[in-house]
């Protein structure tokens, strides 16, 4: 470290004045000002990545076009690429540089079923009826990370700074189905810090126990005996009966669970036709709780209920873990450093059109008084006096393996519906593009904190060891034999692949995806939309 500090000193003396003059974001100087300027110069690349992933509209475990597109950008910029890590074909691992610190940037890439939606229009208009779409905004996070990494890489090369940059995707995050597997397979063993990014409607970082839950996602598979439903039903043993009894059992048990738990299920297979006693049926549960201990306890209860249902119906039962997520805990020193950068970067400058569009979406979704896009930072998230329930993210498992923070960056409109087409409407518009650029500035400057300030990493490790994990031992919910559910969503994507391909964004012909779709942003009234001109 000592060696580069003196190199840095020479650099500051040499370039200090010109840097001060060209700093574009107030408050930054030196290498951070350079990084911010470099991110700004890559606004076009940011927009292309955001729009491209939006147009690919890929569901979890099937993010192959996304994989090909992103890894090409990274390979073209001298990153070493490994495809298909942790036994997950659509995953990848990109690394550049050498030595410490090892900084890993992650963000999710998968979409939402049935969320296909034309961007930039303030009314419901699927691009392809029934198709997947980016109804959360996972199309924007890799743009944040890649642009930040390229900006910092350029500085590291110029200044001869040591360090290793890693980029990785959250595959199938909507199924919470890969990050525990990455951790289990040791991908983060040599990583010093993880900066994770997630789309939001403000820009913030948090530390300590996060609001929300962790979970086990598990499918119970029942086998019975088929028979003629009218001819000799007494010879049959219905797997569907077992599924229904299991659900009844769980729904009665709900009353006696801790009120902060969340659990939900879908019947993933309910038999074939009514006159054939179902010999096979399955039900897929999400079991969420605010503590790892609570998740484990409820999972045990669910298991006994499944076995009870099998006993009642003379069927047999097996189970498969589809996803797993520990409750999240984020690193305090890194979050504090990142928060300083957030305050300097601030929120994007929204145009009049952006605000009109955001308010129109909020009105569409039932807001009486639409507030539009955030113009004030929400501030750092600190541990809550009492836990709050809600969703989960499998970044939790990584946060218990390596000091981790999540940057929430302002690329979507607030007060819309989650996991819904409304949350796709802004995700290939200037709102998403500007939000991703702002996020990239925060990630890049925080990477420089980690690279330049050796004590930050020491503090992060101290917090991780002496505070976060002092009384909690990470024991994953998955075992060595739980395979990732890589076949999920394959059938849906096969169904829509050809039609989606026709709508892929072509940056060589169109400035933006909105241009390609013939949309005059912001569009408030339906007109004839020319798709794929
Ligand atoms: Zn997400």
Boltz pocket constraint, residues with backbone or C-beta under 6 A from the ligand:
constraints:
  - pocket:
      binder: B
      contacts: [[A, 108], [A, 136], [A, 138], [A, 173], [A, 198]]
      max_distance: 6.0
